């Protein structure tokens, strides 16, 4: 019980102090830019719970999910294909390095030209930006497959799909997931910016609207919403990663213990 | 191991390294890859598979790019982008390095700050754009807020990991030799942390460039991103593509630059030998 209390004090102590300071500092001032903590929470529920949740938050999340989903699947499949062939790797490497170096947000005006300004464009932008970390990490992970394992599976006559499924994929999984971890924030960033650019719905659009109308507390609550989504995504990812890589973390724990 | 065996091992290893450095087949394949990409682009545009108004042929875009390189305006924009990138990185480093070391060295602070950090870190930097616009009047300051926020976490987290990696025996030795806090940080913590710090700087460099260009696109801070938005709005599509390629090149240059810096500063460290994509 005492341990639990101490843990709670550590977890909540600093946030409580910070919020208290914020409240204290916002007491005296009449600055319209910074709302009081209580105001912000009230505004958060008023703004986002209800109709707006369905008209703005869900569509945004949907685009994010589809875009990053496509990026993860396509990146992994392409990565395995390219990682298994040395020549293909050499063939694609310079092009991929270049594409990765392009800041993904500049793709928004380009895809706006090519595809037009609709939901598809946003999904494509998210996928096109988020694919690179997944793809390059998968290539690297597949390439680093243990050569003794490869020889063994070869001598047992394990080829093609089975080899990918039972040898390559598990051994590359930690690195593929490291790529996915990098891809998620890129996906969120692109979701927000593509909506700030051309859109009539979505989180990014609403936040910009609030700012232009000087609806300051609403704007803050939008930023808070984005933060909460960011945290939720990162928590879900950590949970999924722990599940998929259970064997890997188990192995690491044993190694660390010895 | 006898001396001759060692000599032979070294000889084999250096021969292998020499072979690894020069790989004509790989370079040819890489060049072929680039050419294939450009060819597909050219054909897609020339045959009208994609509307040539919206996707000018690769050759036209490349010519525009060369023409751009002769214009002062282009280089001014590059300079502006690099300035906000560099200032943002510097600010992030100045804030993240001391904070990371102090918090990383104290188990108490580490435990006390964990939830706050875990809460603040995933907030997407671009979400702060409207806030930046409200708080600051000067576009450069608006950009800097966003860039610094994004780059800060990359460096800060790495520094904290690096400080946690410090060998306890080395630390205790330093303590028993009567090293002051500052000396311990300088001579024990800093060398251990340096590889982590540089990884953080590399990640932050990429993030900072993305955010610098984003701020230029969305807020209109002068620079390459703003040029892209402008050229698109007036319908100079070839120029738009050329500028996008230029931002890619800029990204490559920054990437290579940070890698070189890493090699230089970490020549002694084993991580430089086997490099993995992070």
Boltz contact constraints between the chains, C-beta under 6 A:
constraints:
  - contact:
      token1: [A, 10]
      token2: [B, 111]
      max_distance: 6.0
  - contact:
      token1: [A, 10]
      token2: [B, 112]
      max_distance: 6.0
  - contact:
      token1: [A, 11]
      token2: [B, 115]
      max_distance: 6.0
  - contact:
      token1: [A, 13]
      token2: [B, 112]
      max_distance: 6.0
  - contact:
      token1: [A, 14]
      token2: [B, 112]
      max_distance: 6.0
  - contact:
      token1: [A, 14]
      token2: [B, 113]
      max_distance: 6.0
  - contact:
      token1: [A, 14]
      token2: [B, 116]
      max_distance: 6.0
  - contact:
      token1: [A, 15]
      token2: [B, 115]
      max_distance: 6.0
  - contact:
      token1: [A, 15]
      token2: [B, 116]
      max_distance: 6.0
  - contact:
      token1: [A, 33]
      token2: [B, 134]
      max_distance: 6.0
  - contact:
      token1: [A, 90]
      token2: [B, 26]
      max_distance: 6.0
  - contact:
      token1: [A, 90]
      token2: [B, 29]
      max_distance: 6.0
  - contact:
      token1: [A, 90]
      token2: [B, 30]
      max_distance: 6.0
  - contact:
      token1: [A, 91]
      token2: [B, 29]
      max_distance: 6.0
  - contact:
      token1: [A, 91]
      token2: [B, 33]
      max_distance: 6.0
  - contact:
      token1: [A, 92]
      token2: [B, 33]
      max_distance: 6.0
  - contact:
      token1: [A, 93]
      token2: [B, 30]
      max_distance: 6.0
  - contact:
      token1: [A, 94]
      token2: [B, 30]
      max_distance: 6.0
  - contact:
      token1: [A, 94]
      token2: [B, 34]
      max_distance: 6.0
  - contact:
      token1: [A, 95]
      token2: [B, 33]
      max_distance: 6.0
  - contact:
      token1: [A, 95]
      token2: [B, 34]
      max_distance: 6.0
  - contact:
      token1: [A, 95]
      token2: [B, 37]
      max_distance: 6.0
  - contact:
      token1: [A, 98]
      token2: [B, 248]
      max_distance: 6.0
  - contact:
      token1: [A, 101]
      token2: [B, 248]
      max_distance: 6.0
  - contact:
      token1: [A, 101]
      token2: [B, 251]
      max_distance: 6.0
  - contact:
      token1: [A, 101]
      token2: [B, 252]
      max_distance: 6.0
  - contact:
      token1: [A, 101]
      token2: [B, 255]
      max_distance: 6.0
  - contact:
      token1: [A, 102]
      token2: [B, 247]
      max_distance: 6.0
  - contact:
      token1: [A, 102]
      token2: [B, 248]
      max_distance: 6.0
  - contact:
      token1: [A, 103]
      token2: [B, 209]
      max_distance: 6.0
  - contact:
      token1: [A, 103]
      token2: [B, 210]
      max_distance: 6.0
  - contact:
      token1: [A, 103]
      token2: [B, 213]
      max_distance: 6.0
  - contact:
      token1: [A, 103]
      token2: [B, 247]
      max_distance: 6.0
  - contact:
      token1: [A, 105]
      token2: [B, 214]
      max_distance: 6.0
  - contact:
      token1: [A, 105]
      token2: [B, 217]
      max_distance: 6.0
  - contact:
      token1: [A, 106]
      token2: [B, 213]
      max_distance: 6.0
  - contact:
      token1: [A, 106]
      token2: [B, 228]
      max_distance: 6.0
  - contact:
      token1: [A, 106]
      token2: [B, 244]
      max_distance: 6.0
  - contact:
      token1: [A, 106]
      token2: [B, 247]
      max_distance: 6.0
  - contact:
      token1: [A, 109]
      token2: [B, 228]
      max_distance: 6.0
  - contact:
      token1: [A, 109]
      token2: [B, 232]
      max_distance: 6.0
  - contact:
      token1: [A, 110]
      token2: [B, 244]
      max_distance: 6.0
  - contact:
      token1: [A, 113]
      token2: [B, 54]
      max_distance: 6.0
  - contact:
      token1: [A, 114]
      token2: [B, 54]
      max_distance: 6.0
  - contact:
      token1: [A, 136]
      token2: [B, 277]
      max_distance: 6.0
  - contact:
      token1: [A, 140]
      token2: [B, 277]
      max_distance: 6.0
  - contact:
      token1: [A, 188]
      token2: [B, 124]
      max_distance: 6.0
  - contact:
      token1: [A, 189]
      token2: [B, 124]
      max_distance: 6.0
  - contact:
      token1: [A, 189]
      token2: [B, 126]
      max_distance: 6.0
  - contact:
      token1: [A, 192]
      token2: [B, 126]
      max_distance: 6.0
  - contact:
      token1: [A, 193]
      token2: [B, 126]
      max_distance: 6.0
  - contact:
      token1: [A, 196]
      token2: [B, 218]
      max_distance: 6.0
  - contact:
      token1: [A, 207]
      token2: [B, 130]
      max_distance: 6.0
  - contact:
      token1: [A, 211]
      token2: [B, 130]
      max_distance: 6.0
  - contact:
      token1: [A, 219]
      token2: [B, 130]
      max_distance: 6.0
  - contact:
      token1: [A, 223]
      token2: [B, 127]
      max_distance: 6.0
  - contact:
      token1: [A, 226]
      token2: [B, 124]
      max_distance: 6.0
  - contact:
      token1: [A, 226]
      token2: [B, 127]
      max_distance: 6.0
  - contact:
      token1: [A, 227]
      token2: [B, 123]
      max_distance: 6.0
  - contact:
      token1: [A, 230]
      token2: [B, 122]
      max_distance: 6.0
  - contact:
      token1: [A, 230]
      token2: [B, 123]
      max_distance: 6.0
  - contact:
      token1: [A, 230]
      token2: [B, 124]
      max_distance: 6.0
  - contact:
      token1: [A, 231]
      token2: [B, 122]
      max_distance: 6.0
  - contact:
      token1: [A, 234]
      token2: [B, 122]
      max_distance: 6.0
